[in-house]
């Protein structure tokens, strides 16, 4: 078994909220220069940006989205 498999098995024992916290910490620890979104991801960002600029979509602050997800995860435990 690989280190990744071991880490995954350990992560499965965490609560959903703890798993999200782990994912967040892993994501934040990634070197910023190594990330390149796919062409499909970039196209989706451009589509959403056009929707926002046209007034068909409202922005939601990241903190609000994050807090909402965390509340839902905690309620599902």
N, C-alpha and C positions, 0 to 999 in steps of 0.2 A: 504494500500500500504506500502511496506517495504522501509527502507532507501536505499536499493540497487535500487529498482524501481525508487525512487525519484531521485537518483543520475544519473541513466541511462536516465531518461527523461530530466534532466538538460543538460547532456552531448550531447544529440541529437541536442540541439540548437547551439552547437559549430560548427565552420567551420571544414572541414576535417583536416586541419593542426593543429588546436587547439585540436581536438580529439586525434591525434597522440601524441601531446605533453602531453596530460593528461594520455594517456596509458603509455607513457614512464615514467612519474613521478610516476604513480602507481606501475609500474613494479620495478622501482628503490627503492621504499619504502618498498618492500616486504622483510621480513626477509630472509636472504640468506640461512639459514640452513633448511628452510621448503620446499625447492624446490627439487623435485626428478623427473627427466625426465622419461617418460614411456619407456618400453622396445623397442617399435617401434621407438621412437625418438632417443634412443641410437643407434639402428641399423642403422638409417639414417645417424647419425653423423659418425659412423664407415665406412659406404659405401662411404660417401663424402670424408672422410679423405683418404681412399684407392685410390679414384679417383685423389685426389690432389697429393698424394705421387707418383702415377704412371705417373704424368705429363699430365693427361687428363683434368685437371681443374686448373684454376688460382684463387688465393686468391684475394679478393677485400676488402680493409680496410673498417671497419664499418662506419667510417666517410663519406666515399665516397658513400656507400649504403644509409645511412641516408640522406645525402644531396640530393641525386638523388630522393629519395622518396618524400622528402619535396618539392623539385622543382615541381615535377609532381602534387602533391596535390595543391600547390598554383596556378598552371596553370589551374587546373580543377575548381577552384572557380568562 
